[in-house]
Amino acid sequence: MTSVIEVRGLHYRYDDGTTALNGVDFRLEVGESVALMGPNGSGKTTFVLHLNGLLTGEGKVEVCGLTLEKKHLAAIRRKVGMVFQNSDEQLFMPTVIEDVAFGLRNAGTDPEAAATRARMALEAAGMPPAAASRAPYHLSAGEKKRVAIAGVLAMDPEILVLDEPTTFLDPPAQRSLAAWLAQLPQAKLIVTHNIRFAAAICNRAVFFQEGRIAAEGPVLEVAERFDWDFTPD
Amino acid sequence: MRHVVLDRWSRGASAVHRRDPRAKIVPLLALLIAVATADRAVPLLAFELVFVLSAGLWWAGVPVLDALARAALVLPFAASFAAIAWLGGDPARGLSLALKSYVSALAVLFVVSTTPLPALLGGLGAMGAPRFLLEVAQFLYRYLFLLSEEAQRMAGAAAARNASLRSWRGSGERFRAAAGALAVLFARSYTRAADIHRAMLARGFEGRLPTLSSGRFNVADGVFAAISSVLPWALRLVAAGSRQGIS
């Protein structure tokens, strides 16, 4: 299989001296869906922020054959679609349609084509046509999440990275999101504490501990090994 | 979360709301110039314009009394200059300053309450306003909602622990807590701003905000703009003529 992400020996330390990543090796294959699990502060989000150059640590990061360096940043950011935990941070344009078209316009797509692709992405995300002209901050949490994902999918990335996608979503919305994500062809990397959500979408899980990948394997096996599910005694 | 009132008003569906932003910006400028340069019968002109603007607000479905009250927020600022003129022996000038300020504020409120701000900024951009200023205004507007939401969450959390403004009276400790909360509000907003910037970079942001094409200016917009631009000047002539007739 061809890898779309290859990471070797990734180290990262924050400005305050905190070592967030302590030598991470990771591969993501074409079409594969992987869950990133682990305690808070174990480096999961720090790791994914390296995949499109938002953070730059020491080590080797390759995305779709491109080494992560300044000259490849624009191309890599078109290949890696990142959905952040808080949708409000991702929805910054005045209307939904402009927000979904934002990435396309930055990539040089002309306004009419960008609007058309944005509408298609919104339809694929299950949003009604009337939502296009609404202000993003007037949407519900579930709607914001869908619009945020639509904004990323409109760019037709090869890899989807989702950081805690079920945050603020009620169970029906989580189920709906899981079903939608499962049928998307892109390779997916999902940071999540929600084992059932991860198991519904991902073929594999990696478990982060203290800035390193401590284990990997099928989602339920990794969760059981680290007692990583909430079950009342 | 409660959202800014003007934003709610601006998303109406009246004939005024449907006008192209440029059809409202040009008459606004015409009115502001007519008011600023008027030197005769200012009280009568102010009365006429307030009446016309109120009728326009009613037509647009905007709460008129609420809008008239909000326009009055400018008066404390105008009052200081009016007071200086009054104390300088020219009370008519002082009154004129206050009335002009109020009418100008009401006219701006009319445009802002019938035009979503993004559309308004788009109209200004189409008319040649500096793009950088418009982008800064757009971000400030977006942050207004963020700040409002953060403040509402913090206020709710404080109220859940029995904090209230009444309980702060006469208590230095509580006042310091409020000052600390304000600092936290700005710190949290700054962190949100950094996260938003990061999300923008992830989608290829390189310093300019791209927009989709704006609306088309049609015949109805042209007629509305023409009539609305001429009206303040016509009312100014009427007011001046009435004053001459009286004298």
Interface residues (C-beta under 8 A of the other chain):
Chain A: L49 N52 L54 A74 R77 R78 V80 M82 F84 N86 D88 E89 Q90 F92 M93 P94 T95 I97 E98 A101 F102 G103 R105 N106 A107 P111 E112 A114 A115 A135 Y137 H138 G151 V152 M155
Chain B: H3 D7 R11 P116 L117 P118 Q138 F139 Y141 R142 F145 L146 E149 R192 D195 I196 R198 A199 M200 L201 A202 R203 G204 F205 E206 L209 P210 T211 L212 S213
